[in-house]
Amino acid sequence: MKRKDKRNYYLDIAETVLVRGTCLRRNYGSIIVKNDEIISTGYTGAPRGRKNCCDLDECLRVKMNVPRGTQYELCRSVHSEANAIISASRKDMIGADLYLVGKDMQTGMLVENANSCTMCKRMIINAGIANVIVRNSEEDYRIIQVQEWIDNDDSIKGETIY
């Protein structure tokens, strides 16, 4: 029996976390890992106490045909990365990895070219997270070094791909 590598193991856990998501459009799961210990998890959903899109049976961005990666102010949800960061201590996140998996709720397929939005990138940088590992397919992933976002400050502008 071939043992699953650690990155895919953690991506599988992030994929399980996204099942709790409440978005009708795309759900994401994030986990923050440091020294092989899961520090926190987060999924896409409305702020605590507010109604979720799945409860309202409506997504304003879908209703208005808003393109992917734009007009997040219309979205009810807090992104999975933000929820994971909110649930962790900064001292625990410094040098950690954030694992991110997204699924399209209409097709059930993994989100192609998933990436953190501009606001989540800012939070990831401030949290001290070192790498973001994004699932591309069942066994394929890419590693984004957060330092690249810092070094290439201009690359963050307009790069809202969530």
Secondary structure, 3 states (H helix, E strand, C coil): CCCCCHHHHHHHHHHHHHHHCCCCCEEEEEEEEECCEEEEEEECECCCCCCCHHHHCCCHHHHCCCCCCCCHHHCCCECHHHHHHHCCCHHHHCCCEEEEEEEECCCCCECCCCCCCHHHHHHHHHHCCCEEEEECCCCCEEEEEHHHHHHCHHHHCCCCCC
